[in-house]
Amino acid sequence: MSNLRRDIHSAFEVIEPPIGGMPERVVQTVLADKRRRRKERMVSRLRISLALVAALLLVAVIAGAAITWNSLHNVSPAGGFRMTTQQQTELAVLEARPFVLPTIQQGTACPYTPINNDGTAVTTQAGSGPVFKLTGVTVGRTDRGSWYSPTLFYVARSPGLVLVRGRDLVTNQPLVFAQYSLGPSAAIATGPQLGTDQLNGKKIQLHPEAVLPDQSQSPQNNNADLILMFAVPRPTLCWGLQWDGPGFSGTFVNGWDSLENKGP
């Protein structure tokens, strides 16, 4: 009987060999697979996080570039003016035009632009057109000088922007412009920001030029007058404005005979 029992056990061992630690190896394999999958999930989450960070950085860079562009080419909320890419190119072409304003020697009489009447609806005007200076008033004084605001009249001959620049005719010092601060104006101070000033209790941004809108796009000037605002430095007795537009350039010159005539 004992021999028969041994033979039966031997037969079973032949049919079903001993597992020799197989359960432990199965458990280790399962645990290793879990660790591998956990690691893969962590790497995947890290990749998603890095991709999200990269996307946010890209958005920040684009936003920063937009802010920089707006600071360099000021867009006035008051005027509601937004330059298109075509207008930015157009403005760059106008900026490349040379100054045709005269230069004079210290002590020379300022060549004022005469006031005239050419029979239009405007009773008094200065300049040869198509941009005319109508009226002007000093709106305040700061360390930069007297802030002067002339109202312009523009008879458009062709579609396009009009660039306005100015300078002291003796020293060639450029005039700085700011957005008219006493009400709406369709004339927009633009160009690189040159700093700020405080005028009549308001903070104003300084720019080297201004633009008049394309009359074919806004023939009513958005119900706003074309009012500039720029600083005439204290020593300046003779200054001029130059406007460059589609197919034309024009100038306006004004000043004082002495600092006493100029006032405080």
C-alpha positions as CSV (number, residue, x, y, z in Angstrom):
1,M,0.0,0.0,0.0
2,S,2.8,2.4,0.9
3,N,4.4,1.7,-2.4
4,L,1.2,2.4,-4.2
5,R,0.9,5.8,-2.4
6,R,4.4,6.7,-3.5
7,D,3.7,5.8,-7.0
8,I,0.5,7.9,-7.1
9,H,2.4,10.9,-5.7
10,S,5.1,10.4,-8.2
11,A,2.5,10.3,-11.0
12,F,1.0,13.6,-9.8
13,E,4.4,15.3,-9.7
14,V,4.9,14.3,-13.3
15,I,1.5,15.6,-14.3
16,E,1.7,18.8,-12.1
17,P,5.4,19.8,-11.4
18,P,6.1,21.8,-8.2
19,I,5.5,25.6,-8.6
20,G,8.9,26.4,-6.9
21,G,8.0,30.0,-5.6
22,M,5.8,30.9,-8.5
23,P,3.1,32.7,-6.3
24,E,5.8,35.1,-5.0
25,R,7.0,35.8,-8.5
26,V,3.5,36.5,-9.6
27,V,2.9,38.9,-6.7
28,Q,6.2,40.7,-7.5
29,T,5.3,41.0,-11.2
30,V,1.9,42.5,-10.4
31,L,3.5,45.0,-7.9
32,A,6.2,46.0,-10.4
33,D,3.5,46.5,-13.1
34,K,1.5,48.7,-10.7
35,R,4.7,50.8,-10.0
36,R,5.4,51.1,-13.7
37,R,1.9,52.3,-14.5
38,R,1.9,54.7,-11.6
39,K,5.2,56.1,-12.9
40,E,3.8,56.4,-16.4
41,R,0.8,58.3,-15.0
42,M,3.1,60.7,-13.1
43,V,5.2,61.3,-16.2
44,S,2.0,61.9,-18.3
45,R,0.7,64.4,-15.7
46,L,4.1,66.2,-15.6
47,R,4.1,66.5,-19.4
48,I,0.6,67.9,-19.4
49,S,1.6,70.4,-16.6
50,L,4.7,71.5,-18.6
51,A,2.6,71.9,-21.8
52,L,0.1,74.0,-19.8
53,V,2.9,76.2,-18.4
54,A,4.4,76.6,-21.9
55,A,1.0,77.6,-23.3
56,L,0.5,80.2,-20.5
57,L,4.0,81.6,-21.1
58,L,3.2,81.9,-24.8
59,V,0.0,83.8,-24.0
60,A,1.9,86.1,-21.6
61,V,4.5,86.8,-24.3
62,I,1.9,87.6,-26.8
63,A,0.0,89.8,-24.3
64,G,3.3,91.6,-23.4
65,A,4.0,92.2,-27.1
66,A,0.6,93.7,-27.6
67,I,1.0,95.9,-24.6
68,T,4.4,97.1,-25.9
69,W,3.0,97.8,-29.3
70,N,0.1,99.8,-27.8
71,S,2.5,101.8,-25.7
72,L,4.7,102.5,-28.7
73,H,1.7,103.4,-30.9
74,N,-0.8,104.9,-28.5
75,V,-4.4,104.1,-29.0
76,S,-6.7,106.6,-27.3
77,P,-9.8,105.2,-25.6
78,A,-11.3,108.7,-25.8
79,G,-10.9,108.8,-29.6
80,G,-11.8,105.2,-30.1
81,F,-9.2,105.0,-32.9
82,R,-7.7,101.7,-33.7
83,M,-4.9,101.4,-36.3
84,T,-5.1,98.6,-38.8
85,T,-1.9,96.9,-40.1
86,Q,-2.3,98.9,-43.3
87,Q,-2.6,102.2,-41.4
88,Q,0.5,101.4,-39.3
89,T,2.4,100.8,-42.6
90,E,0.9,104.0,-44.0
91,L,2.0,106.0,-40.9
92,A,5.6,104.6,-41.2
93,V,5.7,106.0,-44.7
94,L,4.6,109.4,-43.5
95,E,7.1,109.4,-40.7
96,A,9.9,108.8,-43.2
97,R,9.1,112.1,-44.9
98,P,11.6,114.9,-44.2
99,F,10.7,118.1,-42.3
100,V,9.9,121.0,-44.6
101,L,9.5,123.4,-41.7
102,P,12.0,126.3,-42.0
103,T,14.9,126.8,-39.6
104,I,15.8,130.3,-38.4
105,Q,18.7,131.9,-36.6
106,Q,18.4,133.1,-33.0
107,G,16.9,136.7,-33.0
108,T,15.4,136.4,-36.5
109,A,11.8,137.3,-36.8
110,C,9.5,134.3,-36.6
111,P,7.8,133.7,-40.1
112,Y,4.3,133.5,-38.8
113,T,1.7,131.8,-41.0
114,P,-0.8,134.5,-41.9
115,I,-4.5,134.2,-41.1
116,N,-6.6,134.1,-44.3
117,N,-10.1,133.6,-45.6
118,D,-10.5,131.5,-48.7
119,G,-14.3,131.8,-48.9
120,T,-15.1,128.5,-47.2
121,A,-17.5,128.1,-44.3
122,V,-14.7,128.8,-42.0
123,T,-14.4,132.5,-41.3
124,T,-10.7,132.6,-40.2
125,Q,-8.0,130.1,-40.8
126,A,-4.3,129.8,-41.2
127,G,-2.4,127.6,-43.6
128,S,-2.5,126.8,-47.3
129,G,-4.5,123.5,-46.8
130,P,-5.8,121.0,-46.9
131,V,-5.2,121.2,-43.1
132,F,-5.9,124.6,-41.6
133,K,-5.4,125.9,-38.1
134,L,-8.6,127.6,-36.8
135,T,-8.3,128.6,-33.2
136,G,-5.8,128.0,-30.4
137,V,-5.6,128.4,-26.7
138,T,-3.1,127.7,-23.9
139,V,-4.8,125.1,-21.6
140,G,-2.1,125.0,-18.9
141,R,1.5,125.2,-17.9
142,T,3.9,122.6,-16.5
143,D,7.7,122.3,-16.2
144,R,7.6,121.3,-19.9
145,G,6.3,124.6,-20.9
146,S,3.0,126.0,-22.1
147,W,0.4,123.4,-23.3
148,Y,-1.2,124.8,-26.4
149,S,-4.3,123.3,-28.1
150,P,-5.1,124.4,-31.6
151,T,-8.3,123.3,-33.4
152,L,-7.7,122.1,-37.0
153,F,-9.9,121.9,-40.0
154,Y,-9.1,119.2,-42.6
155,V,-10.5,119.1,-46.1
156,A,-9.6,115.6,-47.3
157,R,-8.6,115.2,-51.0
158,S,-7.7,111.5,-50.8
159,P,-8.2,108.7,-48.3
160,G,-5.5,108.3,-45.7
161,L,-4.1,109.4,-42.4
162,V,-2.5,112.7,-41.7
163,L,0.7,112.8,-39.5
164,V,1.3,115.9,-37.4
165,R,4.8,116.8,-36.0
166,G,6.3,119.9,-34.6
167,R,9.5,121.5,-33.5
168,D,11.2,124.7,-32.2
169,L,12.4,126.4,-35.4
170,V,15.6,127.8,-33.7
171,T,16.8,124.8,-31.7
172,N,15.1,122.1,-33.8
173,Q,13.9,120.6,-30.5
174,P,10.8,118.4,-31.2
175,L,7.5,119.3,-29.6
176,V,5.8,116.6,-27.5
177,F,2.1,115.8,-27.9
178,A,-0.5,114.5,-25.5
179,Q,-4.1,113.5,-26.0
180,Y,-6.4,116.5,-25.5
181,S,-7.4,116.3,-21.9
182,L,-10.4,118.7,-21.7
183,G,-12.8,116.7,-23.9
184,P,-13.1,114.4,-26.9
185,S,-10.8,114.9,-29.9
186,A,-10.5,113.0,-33.1
187,A,-6.8,113.9,-33.3
188,I,-4.8,111.2,-31.6
189,A,-1.4,111.5,-29.9
190,T,0.8,108.6,-31.1
191,G,4.3,107.3,-31.4
192,P,6.7,105.9,-28.7
193,Q,5.7,107.0,-25.2
194,L,8.2,109.6,-24.0
195,G,7.1,109.8,-20.3
196,T,4.3,111.5,-18.5
197,D,3.3,114.9,-17.2
198,Q,0.7,116.3,-14.8
199,L,-1.6,118.9,-16.5
200,N,-4.5,120.5,-14.6
201,G,-4.5,117.7,-12.1
202,K,-4.5,115.0,-14.8
203,K,-1.8,112.5,-15.7
204,I,-1.0,112.7,-19.4
205,Q,1.2,110.5,-21.6
206,L,3.8,112.2,-23.9
207,H,4.3,111.2,-27.5
208,P,6.4,112.7,-30.4
209,E,3.5,113.1,-32.9
210,A,-0.2,113.0,-33.6
211,V,-2.4,111.7,-36.3
212,L,-5.7,112.9,-37.9
213,P,-8.1,110.1,-38.9
214,D,-8.8,109.0,-42.4
215,Q,-11.8,111.1,-43.4
216,S,-13.0,108.4,-45.8
217,Q,-13.3,106.1,-42.8
218,S,-14.7,108.6,-40.3
219,P,-16.0,111.7,-42.3
220,Q,-17.7,113.1,-39.2
221,N,-14.6,112.6,-37.0
222,N,-16.7,110.5,-34.7
223,N,-18.5,113.8,-33.7
224,A,-15.3,115.2,-32.3
225,D,-13.2,118.2,-33.3
226,L,-9.6,117.9,-34.4
227,I,-7.9,119.3,-31.4
228,L,-4.2,118.9,-30.8
229,M,-2.4,119.4,-27.5
230,F,1.4,119.9,-27.3
231,A,3.9,121.6,-25.0
232,V,5.8,124.7,-26.2
233,P,9.0,124.8,-24.0
234,R,9.5,128.0,-22.0
235,P,12.5,129.3,-24.1
236,T,10.8,128.6,-27.4
237,L,9.7,131.8,-29.2
238,C,9.1,130.4,-32.7
239,W,7.7,127.0,-33.4
240,G,6.0,125.2,-36.2
241,L,3.7,122.2,-37.0
242,Q,4.0,120.1,-40.1
243,W,1.3,117.8,-41.4
244,D,1.9,115.1,-43.9
245,G,-1.0,113.3,-45.6
246,P,-1.9,111.5,-48.8
247,G,-0.2,113.4,-51.5
248,F,0.5,116.6,-49.6
249,S,2.6,118.3,-46.9
250,G,1.9,121.6,-45.1
251,T,3.1,123.8,-42.3
252,F,1.9,126.2,-39.7
253,V,4.3,128.6,-37.9
254,N,3.6,130.7,-34.8
255,G,5.5,132.3,-31.9
256,W,6.2,135.4,-29.9
257,D,8.4,138.4,-30.2
258,S,9.8,138.1,-26.7
259,L,9.4,136.0,-23.5
260,E,7.6,139.0,-22.0
261,N,5.0,138.8,-24.8
262,K,4.8,135.0,-24.3
263,G,3.6,135.5,-20.7
264,P,4.3,133.5,-17.5
